Amino acid sequence: MKMLLVLFWFTLSYEAPQIWALDGVSLAYSRTQMEAAIGQSRWDRPLKATIGGETWEYNFANGLKADFRDQDRGRHPLILVGKRFTSRGILICKSGVTRPQFIKTMGAPPLAEDDDQVVYYDDGRLAYITAYFQNGKAQEFVLSRFRVDKA
């Protein structure tokens, strides 16, 4: 029984950040874990240099983009940008979904929205999901620990 409780606690404490994922990875993955799951990035580029280090963007073969604070392979991404949004490994939606379908699928009113984006926040996952729309259809999804919308 004690082992079961420890396993249950570990699952709850570890799973929350990994429930939402884009193109096969979540914000809980380190760059090394991402590469093990979806392969090495095809290319990378520096985005911005700050006093705390550089921000780097990595682009993967499956279309995923991931921004990291620096080139340290043990770091977790700041932002993931992808085309397939999953929860607990189940496809929630992918690019091409209409705005009303996305909102219906999410099952709650959005935190914020405007003409080209819809934003949700989940306290349990400590993450934002932003869907960007063009001509009424989702083009990409952004998963982050901080808000990336314009509001």
Buried (B, 14 or more C-beta within 10 A) or exposed (E): EEEEEEEEEEEEEEBBBBBBBBBBBBBBBBBEBBBEBBEEBEEBEEEEEEEEBEBBBBBBEBBBBBBBBEEEEEBBBBBBBBBBBBBEEEEBBBBEBBBEEBBEEBEEEBBBBEEBBBBBBBEEBEBBBBBBBEEEBBBBBBBBBEBBBEE
